């Protein structure tokens, strides 16, 4: 890993261009073994997201990070870009995503075209990397992508981390997720046959409200493995105004810390479902 200022040059990752459904994107890969698709939160593949991918690779998996938005490797923290620069980066990235046809991020009950692209990438990575199947971790407004990808039988370990919609949350939006009814029915059927879906959020996160996890529990029953972390456990040095990202900027990666325990559960879920460690469902 090489960083200039606080940025991450991602030099330990292989990079290539992947084209699916007529759309080409950069894809970063690290490690060997079954693929886990790591889908970055806003504003993109930050050093914290890349570090999470490195932890996935350390399991004996291939961490695969597609570039969806933002500047790859850029540290968005105010300490790196300044307060104005950090805000401009976040708002600019969000604005571009809002007008993109690839992301239906201001509505619920729809699966974004970008999720279809992710399903195609996961199929390609399974062919390339082998193993029993693939995993996926979606973060923030890409959280729903991991759930949508679970329509594919090759998806064995979907993780929805702080699944969010960036618009103002109405009660309807809060009690839903950005996946189409058809895709949800397919996921429910897979859960009835043994699939589990893991979710992680902070208890007081308004962008990923408790009602969204209640919706997933109602939908998936005991197949939804929810981890909810007290807000007080968030990293006090996080640049975020309120706790939101338990696997990245709000993580305190030290034994005994609730966010560390949540990270461990997520990694163990990925490892077990992909056959990287002994374990039964």
N, C-alpha and C positions, 0 to 999 in steps of 0.2 A: 504494500500500500504506500502510495506517494501522495503527499498533500502539499499544495502551495497555499500560503496563508492558512485558512481553515478549510479550503476546498479539498476534495478527494479526487485525485486524477484517475482512479479506478484502474490503475495499471496492472493489478493482479487479476483482472477479469479479461477473458477473451471477448471480443466484440465482433459482431457481424450484422448484416442487414437481413431481416426476415420479411418476406412478403406473403401476405394472406389477404384474400378477398379484395385484391387490388390495392392494398395499402402496405407501404414499406416502412419499417421502423428499425431503429438500432436495438439490438438485444445483447445484454452483457451476461456472460456465463462464468461460473467458478465452481470447481470441484468435479467429482466423479460419482456416479450412482444415479438412482432415480431422480427425476426432475421435480423441483419445487419452483413454481412460478411466484416470484415476489413482485407484487404490483404496488408501486410507490404511491404514497399519499401526496397531497399538495405540499410544496410546489414542484415535486419531482424527485429524482434519484439523489437525495441528499447524502452526506456522509453517514448520517444515522441510519438511513435505509440501507445503504451499502454495508454497514457494519452488521445489520440484522442478516443480510444475505450471506455474509461471511460465517455467521453462526450456523446458518442452515447448511452451508457447504461443509462445515466442520463435523456435521452429523454423519457424513458419508454420502451426502446427496449432491446433486448438481443444482446450485442456486441459479435461477434464470430471471434476470431483471429486464423487462421490456421498457423502452423509453417512450412514455406517452405524452409527456409535457415537461416544460421547464428546461433548465440547463443541467445536463448530467454532471453530477459530482459537486455542484455548487452548494456551499453552506449558506442557507437562507437566514441564519441568525443575525440579529442586529449587531452583535459583536463583530461580525464579518462584513456585513453590507451597510451597517448603520441603520437607524430606526426607519428613516425614509426609504432607503434602498430595500430593506427587508419587506416593508409594507408594499412598495411598488412591485417587487418580485411576486409576492403572493397574489395581489389583486390583479396584476397583469396576466398571470398564469390562469387564474380562475376565470377572468373575463374571456380569454381565448378559448378555454374549455367550454364555456357557456354557449358560445356561438358555433362551436364545432358540431357537425352532424354526427361525429363519432360518439358523443357523450350526451345522453338524455338525462342530465344531472339536475334539472329543475322540475322533474316530474317523477312520480312513483308509478308502479305498475307497468313499467316498460323495461326491457333489457336493452342496454346500449349496444350499438353496433361494435363498439370496442370490445365488449364481452365476447361477441362472436369471433373476433380476431384472436382473443385470448384462448378460446377453445381450440382454434386451429393451431395456435402456437403450442398448446399443451399436447395435442396429438402428435405434432412434429417432434417435440422434445421426448415424448415417450418412445417414439420410434428410434430416436437418436441415442437416448440414454439407457433405455431398457428398464428392467425392473417390473414389479407387479402393476405399477400405475404411476400417477403423478399426484403432487400436492399443489396447493395454491394458498397464498396469503394475500388478501386484499385489504387495503388500509384506507380509512377515511372514506371519501366518496367512491373509491374503487373497491370498497368492502363488498358491495353487492356482486362485483364481478366474480369473486371466488364462489359465491353461491350459485350464480348462473352457470359457471363452468362445471358444476356438479351434475348437470344434465348428462354429461358424458360419462360412460361407464369406466373410463380410464381414470377419472378423478376419484381418488381414494381418501384424500385428506384436505378438505376445504376449511379454511380459517377466515372468518370475517372479523377483522379488527376495527373497532370503533366505526361501524358502517354508518355513513353520514350522507345527507343531502345538503348542499350549501345554501339553498334558499331558506326563506323564513319557514319555520316548522309549524304547519297547521296540525291539528289533531289527526287528520287523515294521513298526512305525510309522516307524522311521528309513529303511527301504528301501521307501518308498511315498510317495504324495501324496494329498491329500484330493480326489480326482476319481474318479468311478465307472468301473468297467471299460468300460462301454458308451461313455462319453465319451472315455476314453483310446483306444479302438479307432478312434473317428472322427478323433481328432487324429493318430494314427499314419497313417491313410489319407491325411489331408491332407498330412502331412510327406512321404509317398511321392510326392505330386504336386507338391512344391516348397515347402511352408510351412517356415519356420524358427521356432524358439522360442529366445529368449535367456534365460539365467539368470545371476544374479550373487549371490555370497555371499563371506563371509570364510572363509578356510581352516579356522580353528579354531572356527567357530560351531557350538555343540552344539545349538542350537534349530533350525538348518538344517544338518543334518550332511552330511558328504561322501557318505554312503551314499545320501542322497536325490538328489544329482546323479548318482551312479553309476546309480541306478534310471532317471533320465531319459535318460541316455546309452544304457543298454541298450534302453530303449523307443523312443527317437527316432533313435538313431544319429547320423550327422553333421548331422542337422537340429537337434540341440540344441547351441547355441552358448554354452558355459559360460565365465564369467569368475569366477575365484577369486583373491581378494586376500589377501596376507599380513596377519595380525592386526596386525603392527607398523605397518601403514600407516593404521590407524584414527586418527581425530581424538583426540588425548590429552585434549581438553576435553569429550569426549562424556560425558553423564550415565549412559550404560549401563555396567554392571559389566564386560561383555566385548564385543568388537566384534560387531556384528550388523547395522546398518543402513547399508550403503555409500552409498546415494543420498541419505540425509538426515542424521541426527545424527552419524554416524561419518564423514561426508564432509569431506575437506580440499580445498576447491575452489580449487586453485592448480595451474598447469601443472607437470607433472613428478611430481605426486603420484599414486600408484596409484589412489586413489579417484576423483580427477579424471579419470584416463584411463578408468576403468570407466564413469563418468558419460558421458563423451564417446562411448564405444562404444554405450551404450544409446541416447543421443539420435540418433546417426548411424544406428543400426538402425531406429529409429522413422521418421526422416526418409526414409531410402532406401526402405523398404518402402511408405511412403505417398506416394512420388513427390514429395517435397519437395526432394530434391537429386538430381543425376545419380548413377547408380550401378547396377551389375549385381549380381545375386545371387551 
